[in-house]
Amino acid sequence: MQKLSALKLSNKRVVDSEGREIGVLQNMVAETGSGMLKELVVKPAEELNISRFKKMDGYIFIPFDAVNAIEDVIVVDSEKVHARA
C-alpha cells in the first residue's frame, strides 16, 4: 500500500467488499509504541446493522487489516470485518 496522509482519509466513505455502505471514516487508532494502525473509527450509515461490530460512543471500529483498498472510498473485506465483531 502506498503512503497517504491521514488528512486525505478523513470523511472518506467506507464500503465493504460487496459494495454495502458501512459509513464515513472519522478517525484511526494506532499502537503507541509502534505507530501501527490498528482500527478505523467509522460513523455508521443509518441503515447499517451495527450489532456485529465493535462499537463505542456511536462509532464502530473496523480492524485495519480488513482494509482491501483506499481509493475514492475505503474498501474493507466483509468477512474480516464480521469475523472480529
Number of C-alpha atoms within 10 A of each C-alpha: 6 4 5 9 7 9 9 8 19 13 15 18 22 25 20 21 17 10 11 13 17 23 23 22 22 17 17 18 16 13 10 8 6 7 9 11 14 16 19 23 22 23 21 22 16 10 9 11 10 16 10 12 16 16 17 9 6 9 20 23 23 25 21 19 14 21 21 14 13 16 9 10 16 20 22 24 18 17 11 16 20 15 9 13 15
